[in-house]
Each structure stands twice: as structure tokens, then as C-alpha cells.
Amino acid sequence: MTFESEGAARSAPLQSPVSAELAGELIDTVLASLEDSKAEDIVTLDIAEKSSLADHMVIASGRSHRHVGAIADHLLRDLKEAGHGSATVEGQSACDWVLIDAGDVIVHIFRPEVRGFYNLEKMWAPETDTAPQYIG
């Protein structure tokens, strides 16, 4: 991957085997936690080539405000227990859309109506892939 900066291309730093392993553990922790919390319509998107913000985006739904909040709380606790530190959280007071930034993985937890309105899967899905990868 190269980045264009004022006419000059520079290479992105390569991910070391240790950091790749930690990223794999992080996404595994996120997906396991979401499944344990009975999150619905879990989708993972590889955004490493599209954004420098994170390598993966995970989108999931909860059935209600309370379910969205419980999924977020459970995920934050699981991330901390797995040694991934404290993640940044936005939207937990309303629980319509909770965003959890865990570093290499960004997690969006929505109520179904809100998820349909924003349609992040369509915005971030790879151009060559017509359907996002659903896990569950």
C-alpha cells in the first residue's frame, strides 16, 4: 500500500507478525463477545485498504435500546479482560448507535432501524464484493 503525499509516494509500514497476531486476537475477541451477547446480523468488513483508521469494521444489531447497551457493556468488559485495554466509546447514553473504537477494530452496534438508515455496509463494502460477509 502506498500513500500519496504532495506528489511523492511512500510505503505504509508493514505489519509485524506480532501485531498481526494481536489484531487477529482482537477481532476474535470482538466476534466471540458479540455472539455471546446474542447480537444479530454481525458483519465484518476488511477496511485496511480503504482507511488508516482501522483494519476491520464490525457492524452488529441489537433488538432494543437495552440490548444495544448490554452488547456494548459486555464487549467493553471482554476487551478489557482479554488485555486489549480500554476502548473509546461513543453513543452509549442513547443506545441507538454505539461506536466502540478498539484500535485495529471499530465496532458499530445499532438498533435495526438506525442501522438501516445509515447503511454502513454499503458505504464501506469492497467495490468488487456485492454482499458483505455475515457471521451469524
N, C-alpha and C positions, 0 to 999 in steps of 0.2 A: 504494500500500500504506500502510495506517495501522497504528499500534501503539497499543493501549490501555494507558495508564499512569495508575493511580489515578483513573479516571473521565475523563481528558482524552485526546483523540486527538491524535497528532502524526504528521506525514508522514515517511516514510522518505526519506533523501537520495536524490536522483536520481543515476543512474549517468551520469557524463560520457562523451562519445564516446571519449575516450582510454582510460578504464578499461574500457569495454565492448569496445574493440578488444583490450586486453591480456587480458581474460577469454576472448575468442574464440581468441586465440593460445594461451592456456594449455590450453584444452580440446582444441584441435587437436594440440598437442604431446603431451598425455596419450594421446589416442586413437592417434596415429601410433606412439608408443613401445610401447603395449600390443599393437598389431597386429604391429609388428616383432619383438616378443618371443614371438609366437605364443600370446598369451593367448586363452583360449576364452570364449565366451558373454559378450561385452562388452555391458554395458547402461549407458546414460546416463539419468539422471533429473534433470529440472529441479526443484530444491528451493528456488528463490529465494522462492517464495510461502509455503513451509512452514517455513523456518528462516532465521535470520540467520547461521548458521554458514558457509554457502557458497551459491553459486548453482547448482552442479552436483554430483551424486554419480555416480561411475563405479564399476561393480561388474564384476569380471572373475574368471576362474578360471584356475588353473594345474593341470597334471596331477599334480604331486607337490610335496613339501616343497621339493625342489631347484628345480623350475620356478617356484614361487611366489617364492622368494628371488631367482632370476635376473631375473624380471619386475620385481620391486621395485628391485633394483640398477640395472637398465637404465633404468627410469623416473626414478629419482633422478638418474642421470647426465645423461639427456636434459633434464630440467627445469633443471638447473644450467647445461648448455651453451647452452640457449635463453635464459638470462638471467632465469629465474624464481626464482633464489635457492635456498636450502636449505630443503627441505620437512621437516616434522615427521613422524617415522616411529614407529610402534608395532607390536610383534609380529614384528619381523624375526628374532629369535633362534629362535623356534619354527617360523615359516613355515607355520602353519596358516591364519592370517588376518593379513595385513599391511595396516595402515591408513596411508595417506600423505595428510597434510593439506598441500595446496599453496596454501592461501589460498581462492580462489574455487572451487576444485575439490577435493573429497575423494574419494580413490580407495581402494577396498577390493579386495584381491586374496586370493582364497580357494582352498583345496583344495575340490574339488566336494562332499565330504561335509559339510564345515563350512559351506559356502555354503547347502546345502540345509537344514541345521539352523537357521541364523539367518534365512534368507529375507528379507533386507533389501529386495528388490524389492517384496515385498508390503507391507511396512511403510511404505515411502516413495513408492510409486507414487501418482500422482494418483487421486482418487476417480472422476473421470469416465473415466479410461483403464483398461480392463480388462487390458491387456497392456503390459509395459514395452517400450521400444524397444531391440531387439537390434541390435548392429552387427557382425556378423562371425561 
